[in-house]
Amino acid sequence: MKFTDGFWQLRPGVTAVYAEEAYDVWRTQNGDGDALVVTAPTAVIASRGHTLNRPVLTVTLSAPMEGVVRVRIAHHEGGSWHGGFDLPGATSGSGAADADAGTLTTGPLTARIATGAPWNLSFEVDGRRVTGSGRRSAAHLQVAGDAQVDAGVADRSEAAGERRARTFVHERLDLGVGELIYGLGERFGPLVKNGQTVETWNADGGTASEQAYKSIPFFLSNRGYGVLVNDPGHVSYEVGSEVVERVQFSVPGEVLEYFVIAGPTPKDVLARYTALTGRPPTVPAWSYGLWLSTSFTTDYDEATVTSFVDEMARRELPVSVFHFDCFWMREFNWCDFEWDPRVFPDPDGMLARLHERDLRVCVWINPYIGQRSPLFAEAADQGFLLTRPDGSVWQWDMWQAGMGLVDFTNPDAVAWFQGHLRRLVAQGVDCFKTDFGERIPVDVVYADGSDPQRLHNLYAQLYNRAVHDVLVEARGADDAVLFARSATTGGQSMPVHWGGDSSSTYASMAETLRGGLSLAFSGFAYWSHDIGGFEGTPDVGVFKRWTAFGLLGSHSRFHGSQSYRVPWAFDEEAVEVTRIFTRLKMRLMPYLYRWGSDAAASGVPLMRPLALEFPGDPAVAYLDRQYMLGPDLLVAPVFSPTGDVEFYLPDGTWTSLLTGESVEGGRWLRENHGYTSLPLYVRPGAVLPWGARDDRPDYDYLDGLALRVFPGGTGIAEVSVLCPDGRTQSFAVDRADVTG
């Protein structure tokens, strides 16, 4: 959201007052423990008369956990604020405040406020200044009703309430020379956010737009810190765009609260961020296997499902999960949570037969109740649906005719919704694809009185939490899996998430990867996407390239819209590509499961941008066409019909996992690959635990385990193997004699 017209002027209709000095600094106590309260007048106070008839910003500094500083900028403390996120890692007593020195120190992070003018709030990590708020940074703004400030919110009808709330608070933090900004959720544009306007307002916009299914008001800087804006509502970012030497973020209302999170490394930032907002749990080993889907609008019944499963088995293509998309329920009825008897007359028997084949079952749901659903009248009568201010049920005809939205702030509505899920779990459903949850209106009334602006993004959290809790209750915390599309801060604690609606092209395959890397920088450990793309039918080449890419990730699913994604529908080589990379992933399970589980302890994602894994190498800063899978595998998908691919290897001797050939890094490489291959390189000196089975993901990894030692390392390497049953064994491997 832009408020200025160039460097000197404000846009017509905009008035702004800025923190001009730190008039005084007081040490106090609040919920975080030690705190500093700074009185920041909007003009330099030269006499007593200057204290009258003048706005003041009250800036409070405190520490909710070690290495994190909370900054609260308030114009009117009693005024509007969307409230913050749930912060399971917040504690009290993590900081030490010194009012005389103007410092608040917590772990490696110090916030330093200089008394007097000009306004100068700086942040230091290990004694090094990393960013700060200077002149014309902390501000309160008023915008006339007809002023154009480029709000950028996708659906203007949804944002109408915000457009009427014409007061804002913004902050601007220094953006240093060479400083790069990452994260802000699952964003499909460039990985580096510099120069972009980003709106954290969840939308159902596909992967080819600036909109996002997962809006996360958190960014990570390559200078050794991160920033979370503690506001679940609409946060507008100008990342080196409105003011090219600043990162600006603004919220409607009277209060802005943000956290500065210390590094010094990007992994340290993510560790603290996820400790504060919620760590991902360990997901079950079976979920790493291949998920096969009915696709969306295709025709399918039990015979179709059985034929797919039979043919996958005949062709020796391991499948772990079978997914039933929307039309497992009768059309117009979504959701009624009932199998359509015309195509699935014996759901109990069908689910039992799938389980006998050692398959897990996933079914699609959404948080909406279509008017024709037998549940609609019940939900409306019981007050389980969102209402308009006049008390009528909020309905529209997009997606499902006359649909209403479940009100997850109503405990009785949650229990009712969960009751239907429990019935499905008892019937044999193992997990749920929690689709939608983005187009949440703001002209509604919630049962608990919540601000609709606050709930627009948070609705996804309440929805996914209701479903995840059912699975945790029924299956245990380590066996509960969602396949979720929408999220915001904290959503990483309810995995897995997938990238939404892509197209069946190389360009969409590349934008999908950018979204996954952006989400990884936003604290999400596990991620998936629709192999082959969702919209349209991929050509044979796109399908085969996407299959190799999709099976080199944490979670892998064949899924489309109007056409099936079974590999034999394309050609026999597509079957071979599926076989090669599915079986490769099964062999890698001791490695993948260990590092996936590590995310639950560290917050470091399984799929990693190279800038996260190699922060000291400036050549990796912008790389968004390759990634690390865990710490030791570099993957460069092929995005061209010719098989040509360019990629970068950091320093050291890297070894192709597929060919065994070793090459020196510290340079760019160009290769050409057939469909059964791609650049897949092992890090110098890595010791890769290699499983004995290639037919399933959940097996005893210690039985027949091989430790593959790769050149480029010295000394003893410690390798731990975690089995799905919880057993762990560590190995000390001497790499001295490995030459290639």
Sequence and secondary structure as in RCSB ss.txt:
>XXXX:A:sequence
MKFTDGFWQLRPGVTAVYAEEAYDVWRTQNGDGDALVVTAPTAVIASRGHTLNRPVLTVTLSAPMEGVVRVRIAH
HEGGSWHGGFDLPGATSGSGAADADAGTLTTGPLTARIATGAPWNLSFEVDGRRVTGSGRRSAAHLQVAGDAQVD
AGVADRSEAAGERRARTFVHERLDLGVGELIYGLGERFGPLVKNGQTVETWNADGGTASEQAYKSIPFFLSNRGY
GVLVNDPGHVSYEVGSEVVERVQFSVPGEVLEYFVIAGPTPKDVLARYTALTGRPPTVPAWSYGLWLSTSFTTDY
DEATVTSFVDEMARRELPVSVFHFDCFWMREFNWCDFEWDPRVFPDPDGMLARLHERDLRVCVWINPYIGQRSPL
FAEAADQGFLLTRPDGSVWQWDMWQAGMGLVDFTNPDAVAWFQGHLRRLVAQGVDCFKTDFGERIPVDVVYADGS
DPQRLHNLYAQLYNRAVHDVLVEARGADDAVLFARSATTGGQSMPVHWGGDSSSTYASMAETLRGGLSLAFSGFA
YWSHDIGGFEGTPDVGVFKRWTAFGLLGSHSRFHGSQSYRVPWAFDEEAVEVTRIFTRLKMRLMPYLYRWGSDAA
ASGVPLMRPLALEFPGDPAVAYLDRQYMLGPDLLVAPVFSPTGDVEFYLPDGTWTSLLTGESVEGGRWLRENHGY
TSLPLYVRPGAVLPWGARDDRPDYDYLDGLALRVFPGGTGIAEVSVLCPDGRTQSFAVDRADVTG
>XXXX:A:secstr
   EETTTEE TTEEEEE   B EEEEEEETTEEEEEEEEESS   SGGGGSS  EEEEEEEEEETTEEEEEEES
STTS        TT  SS  EEETTTTEEEETTEEEEE SBSS  EEEEETTEEEEEE TTTSEEEEE TT    
   S TTTTHHHHH  EEEEEEEE  TT  EEEEES  S SS TTEEEEE      SSSS  SBEEEEEEETTTE
EEEE  SS EEEEESSSSTTEEEEEEESSEEEEEEEE SSHHHHHHHHHHHH       GGGGSEEEE  SSS  
 HHHHHHHHHHHHHTT    EEEE GGGS TT  S     TTT S HHHHHHHHHHTT EEEEEE SEE TTSHH
HHHHHHHT B B TTSSB  B SSSTTBEEB TTSHHHHHHHHHHHHHHHHHT  EEEE       SS B TT  
 HHHHHHHHHHHHHHHHHHHHHHHH GGG  B B  B TTGGGS  EE    BSSHHHHHHHHHHHHHHHTTT  
 EE EET SBS   HHHHHHHHHHHTSSS EEE  SSS   GGGT HHHHHHHHHHHHHHHHTHHHHHHHHHHHH
HH   SEE HHHH TT GGGTT  S EEETTTEEE    STT EEEEEE SSEEEETTT  EEE SEEEEEE  T
T   EEE TT EEEE S SS SSS TTTT EEEE SS  SEEEEEEE TTS EEEEEEE TT   
